Amino acid sequence: MLNIVLLEPEIPANTGNIGRTCAAANTRLHLIEPLGFKLDEKSLRRAGMDYWKDLDVKTYINYEDFLVKNPDARIYMATTKAQKRYTDVKYGEDCFIMFGKESAGIPEQILVHNKENCIRIPMAGEIRSLNLANSVAIVLYEALRQNGFSGMSCEGQLHDLNW
């Protein structure tokens, strides 16, 4: 199972949207505190809609707690500071893809020790970053694509018409 990791997320709507994406992708969501919200907030539930109950969520008191509880994790770190594009790596079926908080990303003290696993989403011009929920969806679905969308439905179904 793929894993999305949010390091100190600040905006409940983003985390709710990411939770919904993870539920649709059969992906575990890891939340590293401190969080900028409570997990029972109405805006978090609203963004995740009724999918939050179907989500596999793990929480950690800090980054060190996350590392201790996932000692063999292969972690890719999404950052605008990386040289490598998110499409340049091969995502294993059980890898972890980490994203930092909306206001600052993953701290450079962490990135500098993980340079070889840092990835970026290319952007034009002087744009600083994409929305966190959009970034997660972009990278997660590349990882799913590389793994053949294992365990996912790949067929559409119309309700009233036949193609």
JOHU-V273182 format. One record per residue. N is the residue number from 1. RES is the residue in one small letter. SS is DSSP state (A for helix, B for strand, O for the rest). NEAR is the number of other C-alpha atoms within 10 Angstrom. Layout:
n: <N,N>
res: <RES,RES>
ss: <SS,SS>
near: <NEAR,NEAR>
//
This chain:
n: <1,2,3,4,5,6,7,8,9,10,11,12,13,14,15,16,17,18,19,20,21,22,23,24,25,26,27,28,29,30,31,32,33,34,35,36,37,38,39,40,41,42,43,44,45,46,47,48,49,50,51,52,53,54,55,56,57,58,59,60,61,62,63,64,65,66,67,68,69,70,71,72,73,74,75,76,77,78,79,80,81,82,83,84,85,86,87,88,89,90,91,92,93,94,95,96,97,98,99,100,101,102,103,104,105,106,107,108,109,110,111,112,113,114,115,116,117,118,119,120,121,122,123,124,125,126,127,128,129,130,131,132,133,134,135,136,137,138,139,140,141,142,143,144,145,146,147,148,149,150,151,152,153,154,155,156,157,158,159,160,161,162,163>
res: <m,l,n,i,v,l,l,e,p,e,i,p,a,n,t,g,n,i,g,r,t,c,a,a,a,n,t,r,l,h,l,i,e,p,l,g,f,k,l,d,e,k,s,l,r,r,a,g,m,d,y,w,k,d,l,d,v,k,t,y,i,n,y,e,d,f,l,v,k,n,p,d,a,r,i,y,m,a,t,t,k,a,q,k,r,y,t,d,v,k,y,g,e,d,c,f,i,m,f,g,k,e,s,a,g,i,p,e,q,i,l,v,h,n,k,e,n,c,i,r,i,p,m,a,g,e,i,r,s,l,n,l,a,n,s,v,a,i,v,l,y,e,a,l,r,q,n,g,f,s,g,m,s,c,e,g,q,l,h,d,l,n,w>
ss: <O,O,B,B,B,B,B,O,O,O,O,A,A,A,A,A,A,A,A,A,A,A,A,A,O,O,O,B,B,B,B,B,O,O,O,O,O,O,O,O,O,A,A,A,A,A,A,A,A,A,A,A,A,A,O,O,B,B,B,B,O,O,A,A,A,A,A,A,A,O,O,O,O,O,B,B,B,B,O,O,O,O,O,O,B,A,A,A,O,O,O,O,O,O,O,B,B,B,B,O,B,O,O,O,B,O,O,A,A,A,A,A,A,A,A,A,A,B,B,B,O,O,O,O,O,O,O,O,O,O,O,A,A,A,A,A,A,A,A,A,A,A,A,A,A,A,O,O,O,O,O,O,O,O,O,O,O,O,O,O,O,O,O>
near: <14,20,23,25,24,26,24,25,23,18,17,23,19,21,25,24,24,23,30,24,22,26,20,14,21,19,22,19,24,21,22,22,19,16,20,12,17,11,13,9,12,14,18,21,21,15,19,24,15,11,18,19,13,13,20,15,18,12,16,18,13,15,15,11,14,20,13,11,10,12,9,9,15,15,20,23,25,25,24,19,14,18,14,19,16,24,15,9,15,12,23,14,15,14,18,24,26,22,22,20,18,19,11,10,21,21,12,13,8,11,17,10,10,13,16,13,17,24,24,21,18,15,11,6,6,6,7,8,16,14,9,21,19,14,16,24,17,13,21,23,14,18,22,21,12,16,15,11,14,14,11,11,9,8,5,6,9,7,6,5,6,6,4>
//
